[in-house]
Amino acid sequence: MCETFHWVGLQNMEVLQNAGMVQLLKPLLLDYVPVIQQTAALGLCMLANYNEKLAESLVTEGILEQLVYSLK
């Protein structure tokens, strides 16, 4: 699913990563509006696809756990 969003270039991904986008998206996974949760998850997916180290940080910072929780 994340591969379909090619409009976000690699340069933009670095800017988002450096801006701390992961920490900004994390609380949105628990938002009460499903579309906001889904958009936050998609953004995290795109960032994780960009960089393996960033993908690992989703696990170590508890974001993956929070994402699974939001599926309930």
N, C-alpha and C positions, 0 to 999 in steps of 0.2 A: 504494500500500500504506500509506503513512504517513497518508493522509487518513482511513483507517478508525479511527484512534485519536483520536477526538474527546474522549475523557474527560480528556485533559491540556489544561487551560485555558491561556489566554494568560498569566495571572498566574503559573502554575506554570512556564511556559517561561522567563519572565524570571528566576525564582529559580534554575532550573537553569543558565541561561546565566551568571548572576552567580556561581554557585558553582564555575564552571570545569568543568562537566560534560564538555565536549569533551575536555579533557586527561585526565580520568578514564576516559573511554570508549576513548580511543585505544589503550592497550596491550591492551585486551580484544579488539580485532580480531585479535590474533595468538594468542589463547588456544587451547589444544589441544582444547577442548570446543566442537564446532560450535554448540551452542545458545547458548553465551556469546558467540561471535563474531556470531551472527545478532542477538541481543538488543542488543549494542553497536551494530551497524550500523543497526538500527531506531531506536535512541535518537538516533544522529547524524542519521539521515534526518529525524526529527521536529524536531530543533533546526534543521536546514538549511531545512526548510519554513517555519519560524517567521520567519526573518530572512535576508534576502539577504546582508547583510554577514557573518553567521555562516557562511552557505554558502560564501562566497568564502574564509573563513578555513580551511575544510576543505581547500581546494586549496593555499593558501599555506603551511600548516603540515604538508603532506605526508600528511594523513590520507586523502585520496582515493586517493593512491598506495598507501598501506598497505591500504586497503579492497580495491583491485583485486588486490593481492598475495595477500590472504587468499582470493580466489576460486580460486586454483590448487589 
